[in-house]
Amino acid sequence: MPDHVLGPIGTKVVYEDDRVRVWVLKLAPGEDSPIHRHELDHLLIQIDGDRIAAVPEPDTESPYKEYIEAEVVRGMVTYVPRGGIETARNVGEQPYREIIVELKDGA
């Protein structure tokens, strides 16, 4: 397993209780997030932007093991299981923003 220096999964936590943790992720055009690991199942909600990519690490445990790039669909919600180790990359020309809702065990 590669050694990773892992960062946060989002820009900042905006809400947390015993069932969920909610992050906002903001990326400028061309900006990468830190490499991060998703320890919890989560929902991704796209808010703004035009194109986004996920760059998985070779040791990711996510079902998404290949580089993926897609158009942003405002309001789209995607369920993602825990285990992914990845970098988010804004490959578009507009600022990107999403909400990440982590589902704590028992939620």
C-alpha positions in Angstrom: 0.0 0.0 0.0 1.5 3.4 -1.0 2.2 5.9 1.8 -0.3 8.8 1.5 -0.4 12.1 3.1 -4.2 12.4 3.4 -6.1 15.6 3.6 -9.7 16.5 4.3 -12.4 15.4 1.9 -13.9 18.8 1.6 -13.1 22.5 2.0 -14.9 22.8 5.4 -17.4 21.0 7.6 -20.7 23.0 7.7 -22.7 20.7 9.9 -22.2 17.6 12.1 -24.2 15.5 14.5 -24.2 11.9 15.6 -25.7 10.7 12.2 -24.1 12.8 9.5 -21.2 15.1 8.7 -21.7 17.7 5.9 -18.9 19.2 4.0 -18.6 21.8 1.3 -16.0 21.3 -1.4 -14.9 24.3 -3.5 -12.4 24.0 -6.3 -11.2 26.7 -8.7 -10.7 25.9 -12.4 -7.7 23.6 -12.6 -7.5 23.1 -8.8 -7.1 19.7 -7.2 -8.3 18.7 -3.7 -5.9 17.0 -1.4 -5.6 13.2 -1.7 -8.3 12.0 0.7 -9.9 8.8 1.9 -13.6 8.4 2.3 -14.0 6.6 5.6 -17.8 6.7 5.4 -20.5 6.0 2.9 -21.6 9.4 1.5 -23.8 11.4 -0.8 -22.3 13.8 -3.3 -24.5 16.7 -4.4 -23.3 18.8 -7.3 -24.0 22.5 -6.9 -21.9 24.6 -9.4 -19.4 24.1 -12.1 -19.1 22.6 -15.6 -16.7 19.6 -15.5 -15.2 17.6 -12.6 -12.9 14.6 -12.4 -12.0 12.0 -9.8 -8.4 10.7 -9.8 -8.4 7.4 -7.8 -5.2 6.1 -6.1 -4.0 2.6 -7.1 -5.0 1.2 -3.6 -8.5 2.7 -3.6 -11.2 0.4 -2.2 -13.9 2.3 -4.2 -15.8 0.6 -7.0 -14.5 3.5 -9.1 -11.0 2.5 -9.8 -10.4 4.4 -13.1 -10.0 8.1 -13.8 -13.5 9.5 -14.4 -14.4 12.9 -15.9 -18.0 14.2 -16.3 -20.1 17.2 -16.8 -21.6 18.8 -13.7 -25.3 18.3 -13.3 -26.5 20.9 -10.8 -28.6 19.1 -8.1 -27.5 15.6 -9.0 -27.1 13.3 -6.0 -24.8 10.3 -6.1 -24.4 7.7 -3.5 -20.8 6.5 -3.0 -19.7 3.7 -0.7 -16.8 4.2 1.7 -13.2 3.2 0.9 -12.3 5.5 -1.9 -8.8 7.1 -1.9 -8.8 9.9 -4.5 -8.2 13.4 -5.6 -11.0 15.6 -7.0 -10.0 17.8 -9.9 -11.8 20.7 -11.4 -11.2 20.2 -15.1 -13.7 22.8 -16.1 -13.6 26.5 -16.7 -16.0 27.4 -13.9 -15.6 27.2 -10.1 -16.8 23.9 -8.8 -18.9 23.4 -5.7 -20.4 20.3 -4.1 -21.9 19.2 -0.8 -20.7 15.9 0.7 -23.0 14.3 3.2 -21.1 11.5 5.1 -23.4 8.9 6.6 -22.2 7.7 10.0 -22.7 4.1 11.0 -26.3 3.6 12.2 -27.5 6.6 10.2 
